[in-house]
Amino acid sequence: MSIIHLKKQNISASINFTEKEVLLLKHIFLVFLSIALLVVNTVVCGEKPAISAQSAILIDRNSKRILFSYQPHIKLPMASTTKIMTALIALENGNINDLVTIKKNSVGIEGSSIYLAEGETLTLEDLLYGLMLRSGNDSAMAIANHIGNDLESFVELMNGKAREIGAINTNFVNPHGLYADNHYTTAYDLALITAEALEIEKFQEIVSTKTWRANRNKNNIFYNKNKTLWEYPGGDGVKTGYTIMSGRCLVTSATKNNIQLIAVVLNASNWFNDCYKLMDYGFENFKNYVIYEEGKFFKNIPVINGEKEIIPAIAKRTFLYPLKEEELEKVKLNIKLPNYLEAPINKGDEIGDITVYLDGQIIHKDRIIAKENIDQLSIIKRIIRRFRD
């Protein structure tokens, strides 16, 4: 191998450029600088999407893993995305076939409306479609009056549910999202609320519906305001929201390759594009992996005084988790099982624990169960076995 040494040479000659040549060199330099900055910016943006929102988050609905966040815990008004919780409370506490007679205080509510009339009767189902597709503020009030009997009681249900699911930085004062000083949430909390609501099959059905015909004589066609259902491949929800004070707020969901993502943006001038960028980022960078399946065998446990001498310990349920490809090798399982069990044992009895770690951090805990029934040995059989042993 030859080694080349480069040495400085003293150059005494002077170089003179014309004004045009200087301008040309400056132009060339700026072009190369722009290209370099574009390359750097492309790499950075490929990692984390650039968005307009004041606060944002992207989560996997099933595991609730945060795939992207930007100021996710600041408290902000959320406009009509409030109605996600309104629908959740209604579906958990009511029957969609309930007939709801509209009270005077549900009529003529400011903002978006399905134009309810006092004394009119609709099903709770029609009101829910009017709530989530047309964002009817009057529909929200009618639902609150029906489920809670009055506004205050319904709001208590909303706040109780928020605390139950861990949305501790959220406070509701109304069911529709019209601005109020003490009405706020965070992007993180709103994602949790949405994930909880999407556990309900009827909620999924409502928010993924583009058009609904209500059983009423007029104003009976509800078109969904959420363009995600038309514009984004796999788009299946969830809710728009806007007031002057809150700005544009949006919660979207989409499902591809066995993974459903939830994107939330608050006070976002480019609300739909922001959510689309977040979901693109999630689908491009994460894949849902089966960490273990329901019924997966872990170990045979010795059984004392049982008709059988061992019992298989298996996974109680399947666990899927969104991961980047390079994270796969960082997933570890810690399994805790007893040295032995004593009969009788019932199929499905919880007999151990499994903890899943990602890069040393706990991401999931679950129980391990007995695969089958094992009856206790009779006294005679115990004596025979003891002699045999």
C-alpha positions as CSV (number, residue, x, y, z in Angstrom):
1,M,0.0,0.0,0.0
2,S,1.4,3.4,-0.9
3,I,1.0,6.3,1.4
4,I,0.6,9.8,-0.1
5,H,1.7,12.8,1.9
6,L,0.2,16.1,1.0
7,K,2.4,19.1,1.9
8,K,1.5,22.8,1.9
9,Q,3.1,24.8,-0.9
10,N,3.7,28.5,-0.6
11,I,1.9,30.2,-3.4
12,S,2.9,33.7,-4.1
13,A,0.7,34.3,-7.2
14,S,-2.4,36.5,-6.6
15,I,-5.8,35.5,-8.1
16,N,-8.1,38.3,-9.2
17,F,-11.9,37.7,-10.0
18,T,-14.2,39.9,-11.9
19,E,-17.5,41.1,-10.3
20,K,-19.5,38.6,-12.4
21,E,-17.2,35.7,-11.4
22,V,-17.6,36.6,-7.7
23,L,-21.4,36.7,-8.1
24,L,-21.3,33.3,-9.9
25,L,-19.2,31.8,-7.1
26,K,-21.6,33.1,-4.5
27,H,-24.5,31.6,-6.4
28,I,-22.9,28.2,-6.7
29,F,-22.0,28.3,-2.9
30,L,-25.6,29.1,-2.0
31,V,-27.0,26.3,-4.2
32,F,-24.7,23.8,-2.6
33,L,-25.6,25.1,0.9
34,S,-29.3,24.8,0.1
35,I,-28.8,21.2,-1.1
36,A,-26.9,20.3,2.0
37,L,-29.6,21.8,4.3
38,L,-32.3,20.0,2.3
39,V,-30.5,16.7,2.9
40,V,-30.1,17.3,6.6
41,N,-33.7,18.4,6.9
42,T,-35.0,15.4,5.0
43,V,-33.2,13.1,7.4
44,V,-34.5,14.9,10.5
45,C,-38.1,15.1,9.1
46,G,-38.0,11.4,8.1
47,E,-37.5,10.7,11.8
48,K,-40.0,13.1,13.2
49,P,-42.7,14.7,11.1
50,A,-42.9,18.5,11.1
51,I,-46.4,19.6,12.2
52,S,-48.3,22.9,12.8
53,A,-50.0,21.8,16.0
54,Q,-49.4,23.3,19.4
55,S,-49.7,19.8,20.9
56,A,-49.8,16.4,19.3
57,I,-49.6,12.7,19.9
58,L,-49.7,9.4,17.9
59,I,-50.5,6.1,19.7
60,D,-51.2,2.5,18.9
61,R,-54.8,1.9,20.0
62,N,-54.3,-1.6,21.3
63,S,-51.1,-1.2,23.4
64,K,-51.4,2.6,23.8
65,R,-47.7,2.9,23.0
66,I,-46.7,6.5,22.2
67,L,-45.1,6.5,18.8
68,F,-44.7,10.3,18.5
69,S,-45.5,13.2,20.7
70,Y,-45.0,17.0,20.8
71,Q,-45.9,18.8,24.0
72,P,-48.5,16.1,24.7
73,H,-49.3,17.1,28.3
74,I,-50.2,20.8,28.0
75,K,-53.8,21.6,28.9
76,L,-55.7,23.1,26.0
77,P,-59.4,23.5,25.0
78,M,-60.5,20.8,22.6
79,A,-63.7,22.0,21.0
80,S,-66.0,19.3,19.6
81,T,-63.5,16.5,20.2
82,T,-65.2,16.6,23.6
83,K,-67.9,14.6,21.9
84,I,-65.8,11.5,21.9
85,M,-66.3,11.3,25.7
86,T,-70.0,12.2,25.3
87,A,-70.5,9.3,22.9
88,L,-68.5,6.9,25.2
89,I,-70.6,7.8,28.2
90,A,-73.8,7.4,26.2
91,L,-72.9,4.0,24.8
92,E,-71.8,2.7,28.2
93,N,-74.8,3.9,30.1
94,G,-77.6,3.9,27.5
95,N,-79.3,1.8,24.9
96,I,-79.1,2.9,21.3
97,N,-82.8,1.9,20.9
98,D,-83.9,4.3,23.6
99,L,-86.4,6.9,22.5
100,V,-85.4,10.4,23.6
101,T,-87.9,13.2,23.8
102,I,-86.1,16.5,23.2
103,K,-86.4,19.0,26.0
104,K,-86.4,22.8,25.6
105,N,-82.9,23.2,26.9
106,S,-81.5,21.0,24.1
107,V,-82.9,23.3,21.4
108,G,-81.1,26.2,19.7
109,I,-77.6,25.5,21.1
110,E,-74.9,27.7,19.7
111,G,-72.7,26.3,16.9
112,S,-73.1,23.1,14.9
113,S,-76.6,21.7,15.0
114,I,-78.9,18.9,13.8
115,Y,-81.8,21.3,14.3
116,L,-83.7,19.5,17.1
117,A,-87.2,20.7,17.9
118,E,-88.7,20.7,21.4
119,G,-90.9,17.7,21.9
120,E,-89.4,15.8,18.9
121,T,-88.6,12.1,19.6
122,L,-85.4,10.4,18.2
123,T,-83.6,7.3,19.1
124,L,-80.4,7.5,21.0
125,E,-78.7,6.0,18.0
126,D,-79.8,8.8,15.7
127,L,-78.6,11.3,18.2
128,L,-75.2,9.6,18.4
129,Y,-74.8,9.8,14.6
130,G,-75.9,13.4,14.7
131,L,-73.3,14.0,17.5
132,M,-70.3,12.4,15.8
133,L,-71.0,13.0,12.1
134,R,-72.6,16.4,12.1
135,S,-71.1,17.5,15.5
136,G,-74.5,18.6,16.7
137,N,-74.2,20.6,19.9
138,D,-78.0,20.2,20.4
139,S,-77.6,16.5,20.0
140,A,-74.9,16.5,22.8
141,M,-77.3,18.3,25.1
142,A,-80.1,15.9,24.3
143,I,-77.8,13.0,25.1
144,A,-76.7,14.5,28.4
145,N,-80.3,15.2,29.5
146,H,-81.3,11.6,28.6
147,I,-78.3,9.8,30.1
148,G,-77.6,12.0,33.1
149,N,-81.1,13.4,33.6
150,D,-79.4,16.8,33.8
151,L,-76.2,18.5,32.5
152,E,-74.4,18.5,35.9
153,S,-74.9,14.8,36.5
154,F,-73.7,13.9,32.9
155,V,-70.6,16.0,33.3
156,E,-69.8,14.2,36.5
157,L,-70.0,10.9,34.6
158,M,-67.6,12.4,32.0
159,N,-65.1,13.5,34.5
160,G,-65.4,10.2,36.5
161,K,-64.6,8.2,33.3
162,A,-61.7,10.4,32.5
163,R,-60.1,9.7,35.9
164,E,-60.9,6.0,35.6
165,I,-58.9,5.6,32.4
166,G,-56.0,7.8,33.5
167,A,-56.9,11.1,31.7
168,I,-56.0,13.0,34.9
169,N,-55.3,16.3,33.1
170,T,-58.7,16.6,31.6
171,N,-61.8,18.5,32.9
172,F,-65.2,18.7,31.3
173,V,-67.9,21.3,32.0
174,N,-70.2,20.5,29.1
175,P,-70.9,17.7,26.6
176,H,-70.3,19.6,23.3
177,G,-67.0,21.4,23.6
178,L,-68.1,25.1,23.3
179,Y,-65.4,27.1,25.0
180,A,-65.4,27.4,28.8
181,D,-62.5,28.5,31.0
182,N,-62.4,25.2,32.9
183,H,-63.0,22.9,30.0
184,Y,-59.7,21.4,28.8
185,T,-57.7,18.2,28.0
186,T,-54.3,17.2,26.7
187,A,-53.4,15.4,23.5
188,Y,-52.3,12.4,25.6
189,D,-55.5,12.3,27.6
190,L,-57.6,12.7,24.4
191,A,-55.8,9.8,22.9
192,L,-56.5,7.6,25.9
193,I,-60.2,8.6,25.8
194,T,-60.4,7.8,22.1
195,A,-58.7,4.4,22.6
196,E,-61.2,3.6,25.3
197,A,-64.1,4.6,23.1
198,L,-62.8,2.5,20.1
199,E,-63.0,-0.6,22.3
200,I,-66.8,-0.3,21.8
201,E,-67.9,-1.8,18.5
202,K,-70.8,0.6,18.0
203,F,-68.5,3.6,18.5
204,Q,-66.2,2.2,15.8
205,E,-69.2,1.8,13.6
206,I,-70.5,5.3,14.1
207,V,-67.2,7.2,13.6
208,S,-66.4,5.2,10.4
209,T,-69.7,6.0,8.8
210,K,-69.7,8.5,6.0
211,T,-73.4,9.1,5.8
212,W,-76.4,8.3,8.0
213,R,-80.1,8.7,7.5
214,A,-82.0,9.5,10.7
215,N,-85.6,8.5,11.3
216,R,-87.1,12.0,11.2
217,N,-88.9,14.0,8.6
218,K,-86.4,16.8,7.9
219,N,-82.7,17.4,8.5
220,N,-82.4,13.7,8.5
221,I,-79.2,13.2,6.4
222,F,-76.0,13.4,8.3
223,Y,-72.7,13.7,6.4
224,N,-69.5,13.1,8.3
225,K,-67.3,16.2,8.6
226,N,-64.2,14.0,9.0
227,K,-62.4,14.0,5.6
228,T,-60.0,11.3,6.9
229,L,-62.6,8.6,5.9
230,W,-62.3,9.7,2.2
231,E,-58.7,11.0,2.0
232,Y,-56.6,8.7,4.1
233,P,-56.1,5.0,3.1
234,G,-57.5,2.9,6.0
235,G,-59.0,6.0,7.7
236,D,-61.8,4.9,10.1
237,G,-62.4,7.8,12.5
238,V,-62.7,9.9,14.6
239,K,-63.8,13.5,15.3
240,T,-63.2,17.1,14.2
241,G,-63.4,20.2,16.5
242,Y,-63.1,23.9,16.0
243,T,-63.8,27.1,18.0
244,I,-62.1,30.5,17.7
245,M,-60.5,30.0,21.2
246,S,-59.4,26.4,20.7
247,G,-58.3,26.6,17.1
248,R,-58.6,23.5,14.9
249,C,-58.5,20.2,16.8
250,L,-58.7,16.8,15.3
251,V,-58.6,13.2,16.3
252,T,-58.1,10.6,13.5
253,S,-57.7,6.9,13.3
254,A,-56.6,4.5,10.6
255,T,-56.1,0.7,10.4
256,K,-53.5,-1.0,8.2
257,N,-51.6,-4.3,8.5
258,N,-53.4,-5.3,11.8
259,I,-52.5,-2.1,13.6
260,Q,-54.9,0.8,14.4
261,L,-53.3,4.2,15.1
262,I,-54.8,7.2,16.8
263,A,-53.5,10.7,16.0
264,V,-54.4,13.8,18.0
265,V,-53.6,17.4,17.2
266,L,-54.7,20.4,19.2
267,N,-54.7,24.0,17.9
268,A,-53.3,22.9,14.5
269,S,-53.7,25.3,11.5
270,N,-52.9,22.3,9.2
271,W,-55.0,19.8,11.1
272,F,-55.7,17.1,8.6
273,N,-52.3,17.1,7.0
274,D,-50.7,17.0,10.5
275,C,-52.7,13.9,11.4
276,Y,-51.9,12.3,8.0
277,K,-48.2,13.0,8.5
278,L,-48.3,11.4,12.0
279,M,-50.1,8.3,10.8
280,D,-47.7,8.0,7.8
281,Y,-44.8,8.1,10.2
282,G,-46.4,5.4,12.4
283,F,-47.2,3.0,9.6
284,E,-43.9,3.5,7.9
285,N,-41.7,3.0,11.0
286,F,-43.7,0.5,13.2
287,K,-45.1,-2.9,12.7
288,N,-47.3,-4.9,15.0
289,Y,-45.4,-8.0,16.3
290,V,-46.9,-10.9,18.2
291,I,-44.8,-11.1,21.3
292,Y,-46.6,-14.3,22.4
293,E,-50.0,-15.8,21.5
294,E,-52.8,-17.0,23.7
295,G,-52.2,-20.6,24.8
296,K,-48.4,-20.3,24.3
297,F,-46.7,-23.0,26.4
298,F,-44.1,-21.8,28.9
299,K,-43.4,-24.7,31.3
300,N,-44.7,-27.9,32.9
301,I,-45.3,-27.5,36.6
302,P,-45.1,-30.5,39.0
303,V,-48.4,-31.2,40.7
304,I,-48.8,-32.7,44.2
305,N,-51.6,-35.1,44.9
306,G,-53.1,-34.8,41.4
307,E,-54.5,-37.2,38.9
308,K,-51.7,-36.0,36.7
309,E,-48.2,-35.2,37.9
310,I,-47.6,-32.1,35.7
311,I,-49.6,-29.3,34.3
312,P,-48.7,-27.1,31.4
313,A,-48.5,-23.3,32.1
314,I,-49.7,-21.2,29.2
315,A,-50.3,-17.6,28.1
316,K,-53.7,-16.3,29.1
317,R,-54.1,-14.0,26.1
318,T,-52.2,-12.8,23.0
319,F,-49.9,-9.8,23.3
320,L,-49.1,-7.7,20.3
321,Y,-46.9,-4.6,20.4
322,P,-45.8,-2.1,17.8
323,L,-42.0,-2.1,17.3
324,K,-39.4,-0.7,14.9
325,E,-37.5,-3.6,13.4
326,E,-34.3,-2.7,15.3
327,E,-36.2,-3.0,18.6
328,L,-37.1,-6.6,18.2
329,E,-33.9,-7.9,19.8
330,K,-34.5,-5.5,22.8
331,V,-37.7,-7.3,23.8
332,K,-37.2,-9.7,26.8
333,L,-39.7,-11.8,28.8
334,N,-39.5,-12.5,32.5
335,I,-41.6,-15.5,33.6
336,K,-42.5,-16.2,37.2
337,L,-44.0,-19.6,38.0
338,P,-44.2,-21.7,41.2
339,N,-41.9,-24.7,41.8
340,Y,-45.0,-26.9,42.2
341,L,-48.8,-26.8,42.5
342,E,-51.2,-28.8,44.6
343,A,-54.3,-30.4,43.2
344,P,-57.2,-29.7,42.6
345,I,-56.4,-27.3,39.7
346,N,-59.0,-25.8,37.4
347,K,-58.4,-25.0,33.7
348,G,-57.8,-21.2,33.5
349,D,-56.6,-20.8,37.1
350,E,-54.0,-18.0,37.2
351,I,-50.7,-19.7,38.3
352,G,-48.0,-17.3,37.3
353,D,-46.9,-13.9,35.9
354,I,-45.2,-12.7,32.7
355,T,-43.5,-9.3,32.4
356,V,-42.4,-8.0,29.0
357,Y,-39.5,-5.5,28.8
358,L,-38.4,-3.3,25.9
359,D,-34.8,-2.1,26.3
360,G,-35.1,-2.6,30.1
361,Q,-38.4,-0.8,30.5
362,I,-41.6,-2.7,31.4
363,I,-44.2,-2.5,28.6
364,H,-46.7,-5.1,29.6
365,K,-47.7,-7.4,32.5
366,D,-50.1,-10.4,32.3
367,R,-51.0,-13.7,34.0
368,I,-50.0,-17.2,33.1
369,I,-52.8,-19.9,33.5
370,A,-53.3,-23.6,33.9
371,K,-54.0,-25.4,30.6
372,E,-56.3,-28.1,32.0
373,N,-58.2,-29.4,35.0
374,I,-56.4,-31.7,37.4
375,D,-58.5,-33.5,40.0
376,Q,-57.1,-34.4,43.4
377,L,-56.1,-38.0,44.0
378,S,-58.2,-40.1,46.3
379,I,-56.6,-41.3,49.5
380,I,-56.2,-44.9,48.2
381,K,-54.5,-43.6,45.0
382,R,-52.2,-41.4,47.1
383,I,-51.1,-44.4,49.2
384,I,-50.5,-46.5,46.0
385,R,-48.5,-43.7,44.4
386,R,-46.4,-43.3,47.6
387,F,-45.6,-47.0,47.6
388,R,-44.8,-46.8,43.9
389,D,-42.5,-43.8,44.4
